[in-house]
Amino acid sequence: MPHSHKKKTLAVKCCLAVGLLAIAVAIGVLFGPSALVLAQGPTRIDPLADNDVGALQGKYLEADLDTLVGCYAETAPRGYIMPVNTPGATIYIGVELPKSKLADADAVVADTQRMVNDADGSYRWDGSRVTVRGTLQPMDAETEAQFRAYLREAGFGDDEIGPDDTCTFRPLVLTDGKINGHRTGLLIFASAAALLALFGAVGMTLAARKK
């Protein structure tokens, strides 16, 4: 191989290695923290046990829900209201579920209504349940507006809806399939892409050194 051609080939491989490394770093910066949380797995909670809601905010959680008391947003992802027990009282927050889980969630809502409307003690849980895995975060402005509008229509006042610890309804939402705003599927794809780019950069570097 002529010396000049060899130098060009080496330069191309070095540039490719640097480019692939830059891609891996960029993906790591954008998605790394959330991907790490996904790799560590969710913290499992029981909403009907005593929970420190403040300490759970921002964490990746998993819960089996067998009680949902209503639906505040019909759009996908659909927003439901779920009870969460705390040491002082039962509070109510939002949970957002994708289309694939709506049938299970609607069955939970129907079963909860049967429980609430039971007048003769004949209610028995029918086994309805939906599993959610996601992060618990404050609602964005649009979601909170839907949440408040639904509760006002149901007869609750603004003094009962708010972020402080005295309110029954809190503008918090547990969003299924998301970690820090990123879809878990996207995080898996991004992690795979970052690893491929990193391995590619290493391979190009080793190939260049052999020359």
Buried (B, 14 or more C-beta within 10 A) or exposed (E): EEEEEEEEBBEEBBEBBEBBBEBBBEBBEEBBEBBEBBEEEBEEBEBBEEBEBEEBBEBBBBBEBBBBBBBBBEEEBBBBBBBBBBEEEEBBBBBBBBEEBBEBBBBBBEBBEBBEEEEEEEEEEEEBBBEBBBBBBBBEEEBBEBBBEBBEEEEBEEEBBBEEEEBBBBBBBBBBBBBBEBBBEBBBEBBEBBEEBBEBBBBBBEBBEEE
